[in-house]
């Protein structure tokens, strides 16, 4: 079963996206710990896309698709902004971040640790970031 949510390119709308992801995962009896981890990862990616990939523009949208498979969940985030390949980003060490007092860079590190597979595709018309998380679904 697949779910879709369009979020305007605005940081103010991220709360609605987090609630949507939480509600969908809860419908499928995903454990609270896994829900929180996946919401964190998807939120981080969507926030980065909105902040860094889009000009300030109320017309831009980010589409989030959630697709359940037998052994896990795919999250596809589709946008039309500036492309950023999360897989080519070299995550600095935590020590480097602390030493430089850099506030950025931790989110991508978390996404890579939380998710089991990350794929990125770009074309002239759109960017698609796919995140996969293996999940042991619980019974209600």
N, C-alpha and C positions, 0 to 999 in steps of 0.2 A: 504494500500500500504506500502511495506517495502523497506528500503534503507540500503545499506551496504557499509562500508568504512573500509579498512585495513590500519592501521597506523604502520609504523616501530617503534620499541621501542626506540624512540629518542625524547628528548624534542624539538629538532629543527623542528620536524614534527607536533607539536601541532597546529601551526598556520593553517596548511592545514585542520586539523580535525575541528577546530573552523569554518573555512570558509565553509566546507562541511555541518556542522550542520546548520549554518545560512542560507545557500542557500536552503536546504531542507525545513526548517521551513517557510522561506519566500514563497516558492512555494505553501504552504498550507495556506497562509494568516494568519499566527500566528501573533499576535500583537508584535510590536517592544520590548515592555517591557518584555513580556514573552519569546521572542527569546533571549534577552540578559540574562535573568535569567537562562534559560535552557542551553545556551552555557557556562555560568559560571560554572554551576554544572557539566556538562559533561566534561569540560576542567579540572576541579579540580580532578575529579575521574581519568581521563586518565593520568594526570600528576603524581598523586600519584602512579598509577600502574606502570608507566614507571620508576619513580625515585626509588620507594621502592620495587617493586615487581619483577623487572627484573635485572639480571646482565647486565653490559654494554655489549651489544650483538646486532650487526646489523641484526641478523637473526630473532630475536624475533618480534612478531607482536601482536598488540592489534586490535581486530575487534569490530567495533561499528555498531550496528543494530538499525535502527529507524523504528518503526512500529506505524502507525496511527490507532487509534480506534475512534469510534463515539464521545466519550467524552474526549479524551486525547491522549497522546503519550507515548509509551514505548521506552526507550533507553536501549539496552542491550550491555554491555561491556564485551567482552570475552577475556581472556588472559590465558597464560600457565605459569605464574610466581608464586612467593610466594603468597599464599592466605592471604587476609586481609578482615575480615568480618566487614564492616563499621557499621553494626547494633550493634555489640558487643562493639564497641569503645565508651567509656564514654567521651563525650565532656566536656572539662574543662569549667568552667565559664569564661566569658570575663574578669572579675576582676582578676582571677587567671593567665590568660594569660598575662595581662598587668603587674601584680605584678612580675611575673617571667621573664618578657621581652622575652617571648617565641614567636618566629616567626611562629611556626607551630600550627596546631590545628584549625585554623579559617575556613579553607576550608571545612572540614568535617561538621562543624557546619552549614555553608552556604548550603551545599548540603542537609542536613536534613531539613532545613527550607524551601528551595525552592521546593523540590520534595514532592509529596503527598504519595508516596509509594516507599519503597526501599526493595529489596529482594536480598539475596546473596546465591549462591549455589557453592559448590566446589566438585570436584571429582579428582581422580588421574591424569586425563588428561586435566582438564581445570577449570577455575574459571569463574562464570557468575554473574555479578552485574547488576540487573535490576532496572531502575529508572522510575517511572511513574509520569507524570504531567497531571492533569486535565486541559483541555484547552477549552475555548469557541472560536471556530473558527469564524473568521470574514469573511464576503463576500468581494470579490474583488471590 
